[in-house]
């Protein structure tokens, strides 16, 4: 994710990482703690993450929110700002439903506690870390790692 990457290339890298490890910490901007949730992606709706949740979940009421993502290799990080809202469209629920979701909702798609949350991403900061060989040696023996030896960073107004 060097400076030459376009916002779309950065967004594609993020989405690939999220598909391989779909877990984010998300919370409303209301002072309550964030919580881990499994993000669902719909390729037809870029800049949106979906979450199946209970109606009593702390973010189910919706509002301004922040979500954080760490790639499973700890080599990619994202912080996203946006808005959470309920989207209980049956077509969208059918499209995103899977065995993992069903395990949490024993009543299936008709579970009275089920809600589908939509997180519209307004902006994101993305970081990709790939510490160079020189940087790794410095970590082993002490020394200062320069920015060029560690990571790159991008700010995008949308991610897809």
C-alpha positions as CSV (number, residue, x, y, z in Angstrom):
1,X,0.0,0.0,0.0
2,X,2.6,2.5,-1.0
3,X,1.9,6.0,-2.0
4,X,1.4,4.9,-5.6
5,X,-1.7,2.8,-4.7
6,X,-5.0,4.3,-5.6
7,X,-7.8,4.6,-3.1
8,X,-9.5,1.7,-4.9
9,X,-6.4,-0.5,-4.6
10,X,-6.2,0.3,-0.9
11,X,-9.9,-0.5,-0.5
12,X,-9.5,-3.8,-2.4
13,X,-6.7,-4.8,-0.2
14,X,-8.8,-4.1,2.9
15,X,-11.8,-6.0,1.6
16,X,-9.6,-9.1,0.8
17,X,-8.2,-9.0,4.3
18,X,-11.7,-8.6,5.8
19,X,-13.0,-11.6,3.8
20,X,-10.3,-13.8,5.2
21,X,-10.9,-12.6,8.8
22,X,-14.3,-10.9,9.1
23,X,-14.1,-9.8,12.7
24,X,-14.2,-6.1,13.7
25,X,-14.6,-4.2,16.9
26,X,-17.6,-1.8,16.6
27,X,-19.3,0.6,18.8
28,X,-21.6,3.6,18.7
29,X,-20.2,7.1,19.5
30,X,-22.2,7.1,22.7
31,X,-19.5,6.3,25.2
32,X,-20.2,2.6,25.5
33,X,-17.5,0.1,24.7
34,X,-17.0,-1.5,21.3
35,X,-17.6,-5.2,20.9
36,X,-16.5,-7.9,18.5
37,X,-18.8,-8.7,15.7
38,X,-18.6,-10.7,12.4
39,X,-18.9,-8.5,9.4
40,X,-20.9,-9.6,6.3
41,X,-20.0,-8.2,2.9
42,X,-22.3,-7.7,0.0
43,X,-20.3,-7.1,-3.2
44,X,-23.2,-5.2,-4.6
45,X,-23.1,-2.6,-1.8
46,X,-19.6,-1.1,-1.5
47,X,-18.8,0.9,1.6
48,X,-21.2,-1.1,3.7
49,X,-20.7,-3.8,6.3
50,X,-23.6,-5.9,7.6
51,X,-23.9,-7.5,11.0
52,X,-26.5,-9.9,12.3
53,X,-27.3,-9.0,15.9
54,X,-29.9,-9.4,18.6
55,X,-32.4,-6.6,18.9
56,X,-31.1,-6.0,22.4
57,X,-27.5,-5.6,21.2
58,X,-25.9,-2.3,22.3
59,X,-25.4,-1.0,18.7
60,X,-28.9,-2.1,17.5
61,X,-30.3,1.3,18.3
62,X,-28.1,2.7,15.6
63,X,-26.3,6.0,15.2
64,X,-22.8,7.3,14.5
65,X,-20.2,4.5,15.0
66,X,-16.5,3.6,14.8
67,X,-15.2,0.1,13.8
68,X,-11.7,-1.2,14.0
69,X,-10.1,-4.1,12.1
70,X,-6.9,-6.0,12.5
71,X,-5.9,-8.5,9.8
72,X,-5.3,-12.0,11.0
73,X,-1.6,-11.7,10.3
74,X,-1.4,-8.4,12.2
75,X,-0.2,-6.8,9.0
76,X,-3.2,-4.7,8.2
77,X,-5.2,-2.3,10.3
78,X,-8.3,-0.2,9.6
79,X,-10.4,2.4,11.5
80,X,-13.7,3.2,10.0
81,X,-16.3,5.9,10.8
82,X,-19.9,5.7,9.7
83,X,-23.5,5.2,10.7
84,X,-25.2,2.1,12.0
85,X,-28.9,1.5,11.2
86,X,-31.3,-1.4,11.2
87,X,-32.0,-2.9,7.8
88,X,-34.5,-5.8,8.2
89,X,-35.0,-6.3,4.5
90,X,-35.8,-10.0,4.0
91,X,-34.0,-10.2,0.6
92,X,-30.8,-8.9,2.2
93,X,-31.2,-11.3,5.2
94,X,-31.6,-14.2,2.8
95,X,-28.6,-13.1,0.7
96,X,-26.2,-12.9,3.8
97,X,-27.6,-15.8,5.9
98,X,-25.2,-18.6,6.5
99,X,-24.5,-21.5,9.0
100,X,-22.5,-19.3,11.3
101,X,-25.3,-16.8,11.7
102,X,-27.8,-19.7,12.2
103,X,-25.8,-21.0,15.1
104,X,-26.4,-17.7,17.0
105,X,-30.1,-17.6,16.1
106,X,-31.9,-20.9,16.9
107,X,-35.2,-19.5,15.6
108,X,-33.5,-19.0,12.2
109,X,-34.5,-16.1,10.0
110,X,-37.8,-15.9,11.9
111,X,-36.1,-15.5,15.3
112,X,-37.9,-12.6,17.0
113,X,-34.6,-11.3,18.4
114,X,-32.9,-11.2,15.0
115,X,-32.0,-7.9,13.4
116,X,-29.7,-7.0,10.5
117,X,-27.5,-4.0,11.1
118,X,-26.0,-1.9,8.3
119,X,-22.8,0.1,8.8
120,X,-22.4,2.7,6.1
121,X,-18.7,3.7,6.1
122,X,-18.1,7.4,5.5
123,X,-14.3,7.4,5.9
124,X,-11.5,5.1,6.8
125,X,-7.8,5.1,7.7
126,X,-6.0,2.0,6.6
127,X,-2.5,0.9,7.5
128,X,-0.4,-2.0,6.0
129,X,2.7,-3.1,7.9
130,X,5.5,-5.0,6.3
131,X,8.6,-4.6,8.3
132,X,11.7,-4.9,6.2
133,X,14.5,-7.2,6.9
134,X,16.6,-4.2,8.1
135,X,13.7,-3.3,10.4
136,X,13.5,-6.8,11.8
137,X,17.2,-6.8,12.6
138,X,16.9,-3.5,14.4
139,X,14.0,-5.0,16.5
140,X,16.2,-7.9,17.5
141,X,19.3,-5.9,18.4
142,X,17.9,-2.4,19.2
143,X,17.7,0.5,16.9
144,X,15.2,2.9,15.4
145,X,13.0,1.7,12.6
146,X,12.4,4.4,10.0
147,X,8.9,4.8,8.4
148,X,10.3,3.5,5.1
149,X,11.2,0.3,6.9
150,X,7.8,-0.4,8.5
151,X,4.5,0.5,7.0
152,X,2.4,2.7,4.8
153,X,-0.8,4.5,5.5
154,X,-3.8,5.7,3.5
155,X,-6.9,7.8,4.3
156,X,-9.9,7.2,2.1
157,X,-13.3,8.7,2.1
158,X,-14.8,5.4,1.0
159,X,-13.5,1.9,0.9
160,X,-15.1,0.2,-2.2
